[in-house]
Amino acid sequence: MKMRFWLLGLLLLGSLLQANDAAKVVIVTGASSGIGKSLVEELAADKAYKVYGTTRQTGLVGDYNGYSLIKMDPADTRSVDAAIKMIGDRESGIDVLVNNAGYMVVGSVESVEPDQLLDMLNVNVVGYARATRAVLPYMRKRQSGLVVNISSSQAFEPRGLMESYSATRSAIETMSLGQSSYLEDYGVKVVVFEPGATNTNIGKSAVIGSAKVQGDGAGAQTGNLKRMMVDRLAQGASPEDVAKRIISVIGDEMPDFRTPVDSKVLERARFVYRSPDGNGLRDKLRGNYLNFLKAWGAKPDNLKSN
């Protein structure tokens, strides 16, 4: 009888270890608040995922209910490389990266100081690139992976006094499209997700252009714009609902290139793009890349994917 219980215990332990090994390792940047925080919490409720979030706030680092927060500054290459390496080595791989960390600078082109724009670009665009390049060795080794880049409807609908922020989101869209054309060779998918208006603090924490320019009447209205934006975001979707939508993208074996959170955002995308889901252009760019390789007698790195 004892032997039977002992064998049963071993079988149960083995099944638990297998379940843990099968869990997808997910990293969500900017997970201390807003969409990122809701996303790690929602993912952690599903045993199919092993979840890590990143934060710049040292006081928030630690283990939570089903997920861990790791110190990482998206504006610093060494910080990003160290954080991703620690997770990748600990888990022997990384399956999903959600690039979410970012912030907003608002104001006219005259009122936003060049250094303010550079700092935002460093986080919102270069920060995404840093995290992506850090996870790719782990994904390439497994010949599989998914990078979800959180964008915005402002990528295709830039608004006056918010054009600096809009530019960072447009950059993410184009960078993601270009990456998708060749990372497919390694079994890595790159997609973008547009949340639309979401009830988070991104509006409240938005930085206002610090330059005061005589005659710049537009820049003088930035404070009013920020108040309107805060009111609008307060009426937006909950970060929990947005997080669930992102999880549906993560769980999709063939995700669209562009996933808007709802029909309103989809209509905005349709106004600009012939194919609002971006799949047509993604396929075209993939074909262009393969033709480029053919012209030079090269071959894709992963022949199985072609």
C-alpha positions as CSV (number, residue, x, y, z in Angstrom):
1,M,0.0,0.0,0.0
2,K,2.8,2.4,0.9
3,M,4.6,1.6,-2.4
4,R,1.3,2.4,-4.3
5,F,1.0,5.8,-2.6
6,W,4.7,6.5,-3.2
7,L,4.3,5.8,-6.9
8,L,1.1,7.9,-7.0
9,G,3.0,10.7,-5.4
10,L,5.8,10.5,-8.0
11,L,3.3,10.5,-10.8
12,L,1.6,13.6,-9.4
13,L,4.9,15.4,-8.9
14,G,5.9,14.6,-12.5
15,S,2.6,15.9,-13.8
16,L,3.0,19.2,-11.9
17,L,6.6,19.6,-13.1
18,Q,5.4,19.0,-16.7
19,A,2.7,21.6,-16.3
20,N,5.1,24.1,-15.0
21,D,7.6,23.4,-17.8
22,A,4.8,23.9,-20.3
23,A,3.9,27.3,-18.9
24,K,4.7,30.2,-21.3
25,V,7.1,32.7,-19.9
26,V,5.7,36.2,-20.4
27,I,7.4,39.6,-19.8
28,V,5.3,42.7,-19.5
29,T,7.2,46.0,-19.4
30,G,5.8,48.9,-17.5
31,A,3.8,46.7,-15.2
32,S,3.6,48.8,-12.0
33,S,0.3,50.5,-13.0
34,G,-2.4,50.9,-15.7
35,I,-2.7,48.3,-18.5
36,G,0.6,46.7,-17.6
37,K,-0.4,46.0,-14.0
38,S,-3.8,44.7,-15.1
39,L,-2.2,42.5,-17.7
40,V,0.3,40.7,-15.3
41,E,-2.5,40.2,-12.8
42,E,-4.8,38.7,-15.4
43,L,-2.1,36.5,-16.8
44,A,-1.1,35.3,-13.4
45,A,-4.6,33.9,-12.8
46,D,-3.9,31.4,-15.7
47,K,-1.5,28.6,-14.9
48,A,-0.6,28.5,-18.6
49,Y,1.7,31.5,-18.0
50,K,4.8,32.2,-15.9
51,V,4.6,36.0,-15.5
52,Y,7.2,38.7,-15.0
53,G,6.5,42.5,-15.0
54,T,9.1,45.3,-15.1
55,T,9.1,48.5,-13.1
56,R,11.5,51.4,-12.6
57,Q,10.3,51.7,-9.0
58,T,12.6,49.9,-6.6
59,G,10.0,49.8,-3.9
60,L,7.7,47.7,-6.0
61,V,10.2,45.0,-6.9
62,G,9.2,41.6,-5.5
63,D,6.9,38.6,-5.8
64,Y,3.2,39.1,-5.9
65,N,0.2,36.8,-6.3
66,G,1.3,34.7,-9.2
67,Y,3.8,37.1,-10.8
68,S,7.1,38.9,-10.1
69,L,8.1,42.5,-10.6
70,I,11.7,43.0,-11.8
71,K,13.6,46.3,-11.7
72,M,14.2,47.6,-15.2
73,D,14.6,51.0,-16.8
74,P,13.6,51.0,-20.4
75,A,15.7,54.1,-21.1
76,D,18.9,52.3,-20.0
77,T,20.4,49.5,-22.2
78,R,22.4,47.9,-19.4
79,S,19.3,47.8,-17.2
80,V,17.2,46.2,-19.9
81,D,19.8,43.6,-20.8
82,A,20.4,42.6,-17.2
83,A,16.7,42.3,-16.4
84,I,15.9,40.2,-19.5
85,K,19.0,38.0,-19.1
86,M,18.1,37.3,-15.5
87,I,14.5,36.2,-16.5
88,G,15.6,34.3,-19.6
89,D,18.4,32.4,-17.8
90,R,16.2,31.6,-14.8
91,E,13.4,30.2,-17.0
92,S,15.6,28.8,-19.7
93,G,13.7,30.8,-22.3
94,I,11.2,33.6,-23.0
95,D,8.0,33.0,-25.0
96,V,6.2,36.4,-25.0
97,L,7.3,40.0,-24.6
98,V,4.7,42.7,-24.2
99,N,6.3,46.1,-24.8
100,N,4.1,48.4,-22.8
101,A,6.3,50.9,-20.8
102,G,5.8,54.4,-22.0
103,Y,4.6,57.9,-21.2
104,M,3.3,61.0,-22.9
105,V,4.6,64.5,-23.5
106,V,2.0,67.0,-24.8
107,G,2.4,70.5,-26.2
108,S,3.0,72.3,-29.4
109,V,6.2,71.8,-31.5
110,E,7.5,75.0,-30.0
111,S,6.6,74.3,-26.4
112,V,8.1,70.7,-26.3
113,E,11.8,71.1,-25.7
114,P,14.0,68.9,-27.9
115,D,15.3,67.2,-24.8
116,Q,11.8,66.3,-23.7
117,L,11.1,64.8,-27.1
118,L,14.3,62.9,-27.1
119,D,13.6,61.5,-23.6
120,M,10.2,60.3,-24.7
121,L,11.6,58.7,-27.8
122,N,14.2,57.0,-25.7
123,V,11.5,55.3,-23.6
124,N,8.6,54.8,-26.0
125,V,10.6,53.7,-29.1
126,V,14.2,52.9,-28.2
127,G,13.0,51.2,-25.0
128,Y,10.8,48.8,-27.1
129,A,13.8,48.1,-29.3
130,R,16.1,47.4,-26.3
131,A,13.6,44.9,-24.8
132,T,13.0,43.2,-28.2
133,R,16.7,42.7,-29.0
134,A,17.3,41.4,-25.5
135,V,14.6,38.6,-25.8
136,L,15.4,37.6,-29.4
137,P,18.3,35.3,-28.5
138,Y,16.0,33.2,-26.3
139,M,13.2,33.1,-28.9
140,R,15.5,32.4,-31.8
141,K,17.0,29.4,-29.9
142,R,13.5,27.9,-29.5
143,Q,12.5,29.1,-33.0
144,S,9.3,30.6,-31.6
145,G,8.1,33.7,-29.8
146,L,5.7,36.6,-29.8
147,V,6.4,40.3,-29.4
148,V,3.3,42.4,-28.7
149,N,4.0,46.1,-29.0
150,I,1.4,48.4,-27.3
151,S,0.7,51.2,-29.7
152,S,-2.1,53.7,-29.9
153,S,-4.8,54.9,-32.3
154,Q,-2.8,58.1,-32.4
155,A,-0.3,56.2,-34.5
156,F,-2.7,56.8,-37.4
157,E,-4.7,59.7,-36.0
158,P,-2.2,62.2,-34.7
159,R,-3.7,65.1,-32.8
160,G,-2.6,68.7,-32.5
161,L,-0.6,69.4,-29.3
162,M,-0.1,65.6,-29.0
163,E,1.9,65.1,-32.2
164,S,5.1,64.3,-30.3
165,Y,3.5,61.4,-28.6
166,S,1.7,60.3,-31.8
167,A,5.1,60.2,-33.5
168,T,6.4,57.7,-31.0
169,R,3.4,55.4,-31.6
170,S,3.7,55.7,-35.4
171,A,7.4,54.8,-35.1
172,I,6.4,51.6,-33.2
173,E,3.9,50.6,-36.0
174,T,6.5,51.0,-38.8
175,M,9.3,49.4,-36.7
176,S,7.1,46.4,-35.9
177,L,6.1,45.9,-39.6
178,G,9.7,45.9,-40.6
179,Q,10.7,43.5,-37.9
180,S,7.9,41.1,-38.8
181,S,9.2,40.6,-42.3
182,Y,12.4,38.8,-41.2
183,L,11.8,37.7,-37.7
184,E,9.4,35.2,-39.1
185,D,12.5,33.3,-40.2
186,Y,13.0,32.5,-36.5
187,G,9.4,31.7,-35.8
188,V,9.0,35.0,-34.0
189,K,5.8,37.0,-34.6
190,V,5.7,40.8,-34.1
191,V,2.3,42.5,-33.7
192,V,0.9,45.8,-32.4
193,F,-2.1,46.4,-30.1
194,E,-4.0,49.7,-29.9
195,P,-5.9,50.1,-26.7
196,G,-7.8,53.3,-27.5
197,A,-9.1,55.4,-24.6
198,T,-8.4,53.5,-21.4
199,N,-9.1,54.6,-17.8
200,T,-5.5,54.9,-16.6
201,N,-3.3,57.6,-15.3
202,I,-1.3,58.2,-18.5
203,G,-3.2,61.5,-19.0
204,K,-2.7,62.7,-15.4
205,S,1.0,61.9,-15.6
206,A,1.5,63.4,-19.0
207,V,4.4,65.9,-19.2
208,I,3.6,69.3,-20.5
209,G,6.0,71.0,-22.8
210,S,8.2,73.3,-20.7
211,A,9.1,76.0,-23.2
212,K,7.1,79.3,-23.1
213,V,7.2,80.9,-26.5
214,Q,5.8,84.3,-27.1
215,G,3.0,84.2,-29.7
216,D,2.6,80.4,-29.4
217,G,-1.2,80.5,-28.7
218,A,-1.5,76.8,-29.3
219,G,1.1,75.9,-26.7
220,A,-0.8,78.1,-24.2
221,Q,-3.8,75.7,-24.6
222,T,-1.9,72.6,-23.5
223,G,-3.2,72.7,-20.0
224,N,-6.8,72.8,-21.2
225,L,-6.1,69.9,-23.6
226,K,-4.6,67.8,-20.7
227,R,-7.7,68.4,-18.6
228,M,-10.0,67.4,-21.5
229,M,-7.8,64.3,-22.1
230,V,-8.0,63.2,-18.4
231,D,-11.8,63.5,-18.5
232,R,-12.0,61.5,-21.7
233,L,-9.7,58.7,-20.5
234,A,-11.8,58.4,-17.3
235,Q,-14.7,57.4,-19.5
236,G,-12.7,54.9,-21.4
237,A,-12.4,51.1,-21.2
238,S,-11.2,49.6,-18.0
239,P,-7.5,48.4,-18.0
240,E,-8.8,44.9,-17.0
241,D,-10.9,44.6,-20.1
242,V,-8.0,45.8,-22.3
243,A,-5.7,43.3,-20.6
244,K,-8.2,40.5,-21.4
245,R,-8.1,41.6,-25.1
246,I,-4.3,41.5,-25.1
247,I,-4.4,38.0,-23.6
248,S,-6.6,36.9,-26.5
249,V,-3.9,38.1,-28.9
250,I,-1.2,36.2,-26.9
251,G,-3.3,33.0,-27.1
252,D,-3.9,33.3,-30.8
253,E,-1.7,31.1,-32.9
254,M,-2.1,33.4,-36.0
255,P,-2.7,36.9,-34.6
256,D,-3.4,39.8,-36.9
257,F,-0.6,42.3,-37.2
258,R,-2.8,45.1,-35.8
259,T,-5.5,44.5,-33.2
260,P,-7.6,47.5,-32.1
261,V,-9.3,47.1,-28.8
262,D,-12.8,47.9,-30.2
263,S,-14.8,48.8,-33.2
264,K,-14.3,52.6,-32.7
265,V,-10.5,52.2,-33.0
266,L,-11.0,49.8,-35.9
267,E,-12.9,52.4,-37.8
268,R,-10.2,55.0,-37.2
269,A,-7.6,52.5,-38.6
270,R,-9.9,51.8,-41.6
271,F,-10.0,55.5,-42.4
272,V,-6.2,55.4,-42.9
273,Y,-5.3,51.8,-43.9
274,R,-6.7,49.9,-46.8
275,S,-6.3,46.8,-44.6
276,P,-6.9,47.9,-41.0
277,D,-5.6,44.6,-39.5
278,G,-2.3,45.2,-41.3
279,N,-2.1,41.6,-42.5
280,G,-2.0,42.5,-46.2
281,L,0.9,44.9,-45.8
282,R,2.7,42.5,-43.5
283,D,2.5,39.8,-46.2
284,K,3.7,42.2,-48.9
285,L,6.7,43.2,-46.9
286,R,7.5,39.6,-46.1
287,G,7.4,39.0,-49.9
288,N,9.7,42.0,-50.5
289,Y,12.2,40.6,-48.0
290,L,12.2,37.2,-49.5
291,N,12.7,38.7,-53.0
292,F,15.6,40.7,-51.5
293,L,17.3,37.5,-50.3
294,K,16.7,35.8,-53.6
295,A,18.3,38.6,-55.5
296,W,21.5,38.2,-53.5
297,G,21.4,34.4,-53.4
298,A,20.7,34.2,-49.7
299,K,18.2,32.0,-47.9
300,P,15.9,32.6,-44.9
301,D,17.4,31.5,-41.6
302,N,14.5,29.1,-41.0
303,L,13.6,27.2,-44.1
304,K,10.8,25.4,-42.3
305,S,8.8,28.7,-42.1
306,N,8.8,29.3,-45.9
